[in-house]
Amino acid sequence: MGNLFGKKNNKTRVTEQDKAVLQLKSQRDKLKQYQKKIISQLERDRQVAKDLLKIGKKDKAKLLLRKKKFQESMLEKTDGQLENIERMVHDIEFATIESQVVAGLKAGNEALNKLHRLMSIEDVERIMDETQESVQYQHEIDELLAGGLTDEDESDVLDELNQMMMEQTPAVPDTEPEQMELELPDIPAEKTRNKGEIEVMNLRKIRNGYFYCYCDI
């Protein structure tokens, strides 16, 4: 599946320093096991020596105590050996870290030198000079725009501005556009006729009312 998705199988490379540290730690563990064995044996020998004294076997108890003393000296030697191993492991690990730091510094120094080769001191000075000239030029322009123009220059500027505004204004047509005839919706004939009939009926009512009034008089 890893090859299917293009992933590489990264394996940790074992260096000579790693092998040395591993071997030293293995010896350290063996010495610690040996120390535990000696300590346990010393306790047993001391108890056996006490038991021999109780039954009157003084010579055997003395011999056992001599053996115990020899084992104690061996135990002290293992302490010294363990200390040396721990110091050696520490020195190797620290030296490995130092070598990695030095390698990093070396790579950084090479990268820095490449950058220096890409841009020399002369190039930097030239760029700085050009930048300074550009700043001074812009400063001069700002001073001119801030009020260094004469009245004639100001007049020319206004004329040019007006000309630009006239060019951007849309032209007005000479003839007026023809008035569009307003189209009104047609009124149905039925509605018109009904309205006329209503007006006739109103007139008849007015006449009849006037006639009645005249007859009464």
N, C-alpha and C positions, 0 to 999 in steps of 0.2 A: 504494500500500500504506500510505503514511503517513496519508492521509486515512481509509483504511478502519479503522485502529485508533485514530483520534482524535488523532493526533500533529500538532502544528502545525510548519510549516516555519519555524524560527527563523533569521532573516537578521541578520547583524551590521550594525549601522547605522554608516556611515562618516561621521565628523564632520569639521568644517572643520579641526580640529587634525590629524586623520589625513591629510587631503589636504596640508596644509602640510608635515608631516614627510616624507611621501612625496616631495614635490617637492624638498625640501632634500636628501634622500638621493640622489635622482636626479642633482642638480647635483654632489654630492660625488663620485659615481662617475665622472661625466664629467671632473671636474678630475683625479682620480687617473689616468684613462686619458691625459689630456693631459700629465701629469707624466711618465709612462712614455715617452711619445713624445718629449718634450723631452730626457730623459736619454739615450735612445738616439741622438738626433740630435747631442747634444753630444759623445758618444764618437766618432761618425763624423767630425764636423768637426775634432776635435783630431787624429785620425789623418791626415785629408786635409791639414791644415796642416803636419804633419811631412813628409809626402811632397812637398809643394810646396817646402819649404825644402831638401830634398835635391836637387831639380832646379834650385834657384836662383831660384825664383819667390817672392821675399820679399814683394812687395806683395800678391799674391793670398793668401799665407798670413796676412799681417797683416789683410786684409779679412775673411778667414774667422774669425780669432780675435775680431774685433770683433762679428761675428754671434753667435759663441759666447757672448761676454760679455752681449749683449743677451738671449739666450735664458736665461742663468743668472739675470738679474734677473727675467725673467718667471716662472721657476721659483720664485723666492722669493715673488713675489706670490701664486702659486697656493697656496703653503704657508699664507700668511696667510688666504686665502679659505677654504681647507679648515678652518682653525682656527675661523673665524667660523661656518661652517656647522655644525660639530660642536657648538659652544657653543649655537647657536640650536636645534638638534634637542634637545639636553639640556634647555634652558630650557622648550621647549614640552612635552616629555614630563613634566618635573617639575611644570609648571603644571597639566597635566591631572590628575596624581595629586593635587595640592593641591586642585583643584576637586572631585574625587571625595571627598576627605576632608572638605571643607567641607560638601558635600551630605549625607554621612553624619552629620556632627555636627548639621546642621540637622534632618534627619529624626529623629534621636535626641532632640533638644531638643523637637521638637513632640510626640513620643510621651510624653516626660516631663511636659510641660505638661498633656497630656490626663489622665494619671494623677493629677496634682496637683488637677485640677479635679474628678475623681471623688471624691477624699477630701481634704477641707480640713483645716486645722490643728485647727479646732474638733472635727471628727469624730474625729481621732486622740486629742485630749485626752479626749473623752468615753469612747472605748473604753478608754483607759488607766485612767481613773477607775473604770469599771465592772469592769475586770479586777482592780484593786486591792481593790475592795469584795468581789468574789467570793473573792479569796485570803484576806482577813481573815475573812470569814464561814466559810470552810472551816477556818481555823485555830481559830476559836472552837468549831466542832463537834468538831474533833480533841481540844481540851482537855477538853471535856465527856466525851467517850468515854474519855479516858485516865484518868479517876478523879475527875471533878468531880461525880459523882452521889452522892446521900445513900443511907443504908441503906434508906430507904423506897422510893427510886427503884429501887435494885437489886432489892428484893423484888418490886416491880411488874413489872420486866423479867423476872424468873424465872417469875412467875405467867403472864405472857403467853406466854413460851416454852413452858411446860408445856401451856398451853391449845392452842397451835399443834401441839405434838407429839401430843396426844390427838386432835385433829381429823384428823391425817394417819394415825393408827393404824387399821387396818381393824377393823370391829365383829366380836365373837365371837358365833356363833349360840347361842341358848338351848338348843336340843335337840341331842343328839348325832346325828350322821348314822347311819342304819341300817347295821348291819354287812352287808357284802356277803357273800353265800354263796359259799364257795369251790367252784367247779366243778372236779371232778376228771375226768380223761379216763376213759371206759369201758374196762374190761379185757375183752378178748375171752373168750368162754365156754370156748373150747378151752384157753386158757392156764390158766384157773381149774380146769378139770377135771383137767388134767395135774398140777397142783400137789396136788390132793386124792388122786389115785391114788398119787403119790409118798409122801405121808404114810402111807397105808394099808399100802403095801409095807414101809415102815420099821417099823411096828408089828408086822407079821407076822414080820419078821426077829427082833425082840426076843423075841417069844413063843416062837418055835422054838428060839432059843438057850437060853432058860430051861428049856424042856422037855428038851432034850438034857442039860443040866447035872443035872437032877433024876433022869433015868434012870440016869445014871452013879453016882449016890449009892446 
